[in-house]
Amino acid sequence: MCFKDFIVKILTKGFYDPTWRCNGCGKEMFGDRFFCEECEKHLPYNDKIVCEHCGRAIKSPSAYCSTCKEILLSVDKARSAFNYDKPISGLIKKAKYDNGRYILDYFATKLANLYFAEFASSEVVCCVPMSKKRLKKRGYNQSELLAKKVAEIINVPFSDCVAKNKETARQAKLKRSKRLKNLTDSFQIKDKNAVRGKNILLIDDVTTTGATAEAVAVKLKKAGALRVHMITVASVPSKDGY
């Protein structure tokens, strides 16, 4: 590599801005934007009919959908900014597994807007934690980084009050009944004073079945939390639509 090529490589690496290219189609664009106009129009926003309780997309209005009915009872209300579909699903994976932390800034803005529209009454922000083993392997918890960014925007304190004290199999590979059993007693509240008598905003990247959020919410409620609301970047729509 010649000296000129070396300098170009260093400058590109040091000054590259992800907003120079659309994060959907990859084409060049100008301005402080994350997607081009065309991709922005086709993003899978979760802004149509949703389950009143868990916030996932359904076909007709309902207080509880087939996914959360009689199961997700400790989370008082949940909402998500997007449906789990392309290109959002790919960006979540990039932020989660490929060190795409810059993506979290965009997601945090969307979640803050969702918070102000749906809740705006929380006193503490917390996140779904990772086990020490998994955190060491990945190097960061994308949900924690996301929660801290959201907390800063909405001006609500973040608390690292929840810990995962047991390694569990990856939830994405398990059926709903197995997920609930798998998560039993895997979480603990490190600081009960941080949540006692307060309304909690729980943040995670994706809502699949909601079993993880439910397990965390159970512990928060047992520690004295008044209400647990949850916002995620994306949720998987109900399979049967109801």
N, C-alpha and C positions, 0 to 999 in steps of 0.2 A: 504493500500500500504506500503510495507516494504521500509526501507531506501535505499536498493540497487536498487529497481525498481524506486524509486523516482529520484535517481541520473541518472539512465539510461534515464529516461524521460526528465530530464532537459538538459542533454548533447545532446540528439537527437534533441530536439527542438532548442537548441542554436547553434548547429553546422551542422544542416542538410543543404545539398547543393542539389538544384533541379536537378543539372546535374548528380547526382548519378544514377538517373533513367531516362529512355527515357520518354519524355513528350507526346509521341504518344501511345506506347504500355505498358509502365510502367516497362519494364524489366531493371535489373541492368546493368550499363555500367560504363566504366572508361574513364577518360579524360574530358576536358572542352568542352562538347558538349551538345546540347539541345535535339537532337534526335539520335536514333541508326541509323546505316547505312541503314537498311531495311526500316525504316519509312522515313528517309530522301529522299530515292529514290522515294517515293510515295506521297510526299507532293504536294498539289494542286497549284504549282507555276503558276502564270499568265504570262507565258513567251512564249506563242505562238501567234496566231493572236489576236490583240486587236483593239478596236476602236481608231482611231488616236486622237480623241478628248478626250473622257472620260476614255479611258484605260481599259474598261471591255472586257472580252473575247467574241469574235464573230467568225462566221464561215469563213468569207471572208473579206479581207481588205476593209475598208471604212473610209471616213473622219468623218462621224457621224453615230452612230448606231441608231436603232429605239428607244432606251431609251433616248438619249440625243439630238437628232435632233430637232432644233427649240425651245428647252426648256432650256438647260444648256449652256447659252451663256456668262455668266460673268466669269466663270472659263475658262481660256484660254487653259489649258491642264491639264489632270489628269492621274495618273498612280497608280496601286496597285501592291503589291508584290505577293499576292496570290488571287486565287479564293475563294469565301466564301464557303468552304467545310471542312469536317473533315480531320485531327484533328485541323486545324487552327481555324475553327468556334468555337469549344469548348474552345480553349485556349483564344480566344478573349472574350468569355462570362465569363471565369474564371477571366481574368484580369479586366473585367468591373464590374462584380457583386459579385465576391467571393474573392476580395482582393488579387488576384494573380499578384501583381505588379512586381514580379521578371520576369514575362513573357515579360514585356515591354522592357527589355534590349535586348532580342533576336529580338523582332520586330523592335526596333530602329536601330539595325545593318542592317537589311534587307532594311529598308526605306532609310537609309543613302546611301547604295549601289545603290538603285534605283534612288536617287537624283543625284548622280554623273554620272550615266549612261544617265539620261534623261534631266536633267535641269542644275544644277551647275551654276546658275546665279542669285540666290535669295539674297536679302539684308536683309530681315526680315522673321523670322519664327513665325507663330501664329497658334492657334488651334481653333477648334469649341468649344465654351464655353458651360457651363451648367448654368441653372438658379440657383439662390442662394438657393432656396428651395430644388431642387434636389441635389445640391452639399452638402448641410447640411445633407441630408438623407443618401447619399452614402459615404460622407467623403472625396472624392477625385474625380477629373476629369481625367480619364485614358488618354484622348486625350491630356490634358495639360502635364501630366507627360511624355507621349510619345514624344510630340513635344519638350520638354525641353531636353530630352535625344538626340534626333536627332540633335537639334541645337548645342549641345555641340560637337557631333561627326563631323559635317560638318563645324563647326566654323563660324556659322551665328547667330547673336543675336536673342534671343527669345523676343517677345513683348506680354504682356498681354493686347492687344489693343482692343479686341472684347469682348463685354458683351452680355449676353442674358437677356433682360429686361422684358420678358413676358413668363410666364409659358404656355407651349403648351402640347397638348396630345402627347403621345409617337408616333414618326413617324413610327415605325415598324408596327403599327396596321392600318395605313392609306394607301389609294390608292394614286397614284402619284398626281392627280389633287387636292386631299384633302391636301396633304403634302405642296404643294406650297402655297395654301391659308392659311393653318395653320401657316406657318412661316412668313407671311407678317408682317413686322415691329417688329419682335420678337428679332432682333439683333440691336446693336448700336456700333459705334466706339468710344471708350473712349479717344483715343489719335490720332487725325488725323495727327499730326506731325510725328508720328511713321510710317505712311504708305504713306504719300503724296509723289508722284514722285518716288516710289520704287517698285521693283518687290517682290511680297509676295509669300512665300511658306506656304500654308495652310495644316494642318495635322489633320487627324481624323482616327478612327479605321476602320470603314466600309463604303463603298459606296454602298447604296442600289439603290435608284432612282437618288440620287445626289441633291435632293431638298434642303437639309440642307446646303450643300456646296454652292449651287447657291445663297441662301438667304444671306449667309455671304459674298460671293464674290460681290454681288450687293452693299452691304454697303461699302466694301473696295474700290470698284471702285468709288463710289460717294464721298468717302473721299479723292480721288486723287491717289489711287494706279495705277501704270502703267499696271502691269500684275499680274494675280493671278494664280499660279500653285498649284496643289494639289497632295499629295500622301497619300494613305491609306494603311493599312495592307492588307485588302482584299476588293474585290468588287464582287457584285452579277452579274454573267454573264447575258447577254441579254436573255430574255425568248424565243424569237423566233430565236435567234442566229444571227440576222442581225441588 
